[in-house]
């Protein structure tokens, strides 16, 4: 199909959706939603046995909805929160904990820190949201390539260290022909 009936999403629209996804993935929002869902279900099931009025469960659900909405709205306007979530997501995607070589792991963590700091630019430069979105998308692709490279280099680095240790043990071994 040559043309599409759907309009292309603009840069600010994509950036807003990404920020909303980051906000909804935060631990605080998920924990608050789960807590109020459990409280509401508990009150629905056991309100009569506890002697509380029947409207308590719907009020708990409403309070939970307000609390979760407040957390989402707050996190949408908090650059530090977005950077923290982006950092956690990048560390999970790049499997930083699985990188055995400390030097490579430290470099990857430093790059992730810089990429997570880019999230604050979404808030500082709302007029240039499309540009910020394209830069962060390019940085994410670059980091994904580095993650693949780190996955290849990590076992090689271990082999090189083992080879260096074997070479050192051969050099330090006394020569039987020399004595």
N, C-alpha and C positions, 0 to 999 in steps of 0.2 A: 504494500500500500504506500503510495507516494506521499499523500498528505494525511494529516491526522486531524480528527475533529476536536481533540482535546487541546486546549491552549498549553503552551510551554510554561512551566513554572518559572517565575522570576527568581532572581538571587535572594531578595529579602524573604520571599515565601519559603524557599528551601531552607534558609537560615532559621526562620521561625519554627518550622517543623523539626529541624534538627535539635534546636534548643528545647522544644517540648519533649522530644524523645529522650534527651539527656535528663530533663527534669523528672520524667516519669520513671526512668530507670534508677533513680537515686534510692539508696537504702532507706533514707528517712521516709520518703513517700510510700514505698512499698510496705515498710513496717507499720506506719500509721494506718494505711488502708487495711492491712491484715488485722491489726489490733481492733479497729472499730468493726470490722466484719465479724470477728469472733465474738465481740461483746454483743453485737446486734443479734446474732444467731443464738447466743446463750440466753439473752433476754426474751427472744421469741419463744424459745423452748421452755424456759423455766420461770417466766414472769409470774405465773399464777402461784407456783410453789414458793416463791420468794416473798409474795405479798406486795409486789410493786404494781402500780397501775399498768393497764394494758397499753397506754401510749408511750411507755418508757422505751420500748424497742424501736419504734419509728423515730423517737427523739434521739436515741443513740446513733441510729443510722444517719440522721440529718447532721448531728454534731460531727460524725466521722467524715461526712461529705464536705462539710465546711472546713474541717481541719486539714483534710487532704488537699482541698482546693487552695487553702492558704499556703500550704507547703509548696505546691506546684507553682503558684504565682510568685512566692518568695524566691524559689530556686530559679525561676525564669529571669529574674533580675539580679542574680548574684553571680558575678564573674568567677569568684573563687570556687563556688560550688560546681559550676560547669567545668572549670579546669580540673577539679578533683575527680569528677566523674569521667572526663575524657582521659585523664591519666590512668585511672583504674581500667577503663575499657581497652586502652592501648597496651597496657601491661598484660592483660589477659589475652588479647589478640596476638601479641608478639611472643607470648610464652616466655617472658623474661626470667621467670623462676627456673625454667628448664635449661637455661644457658649455663653450662658448667664453668666456662672460663670467666674469671672475675673481671678481667680487663674488658672483654667484649660486653659483659653484662653491665658494667659501669658506663660504658659509652652509650649503650642502648638506653639505659635509664636517663642519662643526660639528654639524649635526643628526645625522649618522651617528655621530659620536663619542659624542654623548649616548645615542643608541639602543644602540650597542654596549656602553656602560657599564651599560645595563640588564641585560645578560647576567649580570653578577656578582650581581645580586639573586636569580637562580635558586638560587645557592648559599647566600646569606645567609638567605633566607626559604623554606626547604623546606616549612615548615608552610603557607605561603600560595602554593604552586606554581600553583594554579588562577588566583588573582588576578594573579600575575606573568605567567602565560601570556596571560591576556586583555588585560592592559595592553600587553605587547609585541606582541601581534597587532594591537591597535588602533594602536599606534605604527607598525607596518609598513604598515598600510593608509594612514595619514596620510602617511608618507614616499613611498608609491607615488603618491599624489595630488600631492605636491610635485614628484616626478620628472616627472610629466606636465606640470605647470605650468612647470617649468624648461625642458622641451623646447619649450614654446610661447613662453616669454619670451626665450629665448636668441636666436633669429633677430630678434625684435622689438627687442631691445636693440641688436643690430648695426645694424639699420635706423635706430634713433634716433641712434646715434653717427654714422652716415654723414650723416644729415640735419643734425645739429648741425655737422659739419665743412663741409658744403656751405653752410650758412647763414653760418658764420664766414668762409668764403672770399668770399661775396658781400658781406658787411659790410666786410671788409678790402680789397676791390678798389677802386681809385680810380674815382671817378665821372667819366665822360667829359663829361657835361653841365655839371659844376661848374667845369671848367677853361677 
